Amino acid sequence: MKITEQEVRYVAGLANLSLTDQEIARLSRDLDEILTHIDTLNELDTSNVQPMAQVLYDAGETATLREDRERATLGNAAALANAPAAGAGYYKVPRVIER
């Protein structure tokens, strides 16, 4: 086993998550399977594979990226127009960290 339930509890605590014992057991199994799969991928010989800067590196006319052009910024008033709560030019959000 690559990850223990204790490590899952530790990471859940860092993320401020309340998990049941069943969720911790399931996450421990799932994360262990993911890490095992990563180990399998690390065994592949990629010495002859050229590194790429991005997926569409040599796509030419088939590239699906939009044209890069200068546009006006959104602006503070427009950005805050649909905010549920705003003040002093910023979004107001409920406090989530209580420790």
N, C-alpha and C positions, 0 to 999 in steps of 0.2 A: 504494500500500500504506500503510495507516494504522499498522501496527505491524510492527516489524522482528524478525528472529530474535534480534538482540542484545538487544532489549527483553524478549523472552520469556525469554531466558537470565537476564537481570537479575532479573526478577520470580520466576523459578523459584529463583534463588539466595536471594532474600529469604524465600521460603517453604520453604527447605531441601529442595527437590525435586531429585532426580537424574533428568534426562530424557535420552533418547537423541536423536540427531540427527533421526530420523524423527518422534519425538514433538514436538520443537521445531518442525519444519516444519509438521506438522499443526496444532498449536496456533496457530502464526502465521497460517495460512490461516483457521482457525475464528474466531479473534479479529478478524481483518480483516473477515470476513463479518459478524460481530456489530456491529462499529463502523460498517460501511457501512449496515446496517439501521437503526441508531440515527440516523444522519444522515438517512435517508429519513423516519423518524418525526418528526425535528425540523423537517422541511419542511412538516408538516401544520399547517393553520390551526386553532388551538385557542382563538382569541380569544372565541368564543361559548360555550365549554364552561365550566360552573360548576365551580369546584374542590370536591372532596369531602373530608370529614374521614376517611371510611372507605368501604369498598365498600357496606356495609349501612346507609348514612346514613339513607335514608328507606324502610326496608323494612317498618316496622310489624309486623304479625302474622306476616309471612313470615321475620322475622329468625331466624337459626339460632344465636344466642348463648345460652349457658346463663344461668340466673338468677344475678345477682351477689349472693352472700350470704356472710356471715362464717363461716369455718370454723376449726377448731383447726389450728395449724401442725403440720408433720410431726414435728419434734423431731430432735435430733442423733442419738440412738441408733437411731431408726427409719431415718433417712437413711443411716447407715453400716452398717446391718444386712447388706446384701448386697454391701458393698464387698469387692473381692478383698484389699485391704490398707488398713488404717486405723491411725492412731496420733495421740494427743494431740487427739482430737476432729476430725481432718481425714482426707480421702482421701489415700492415698499413691499416687503414680503414678511410673512410671519416668522418669528424666531423658531429655528428648528434644533439648535444645539442647546441643550439644557444642562450639560455637565459642567 
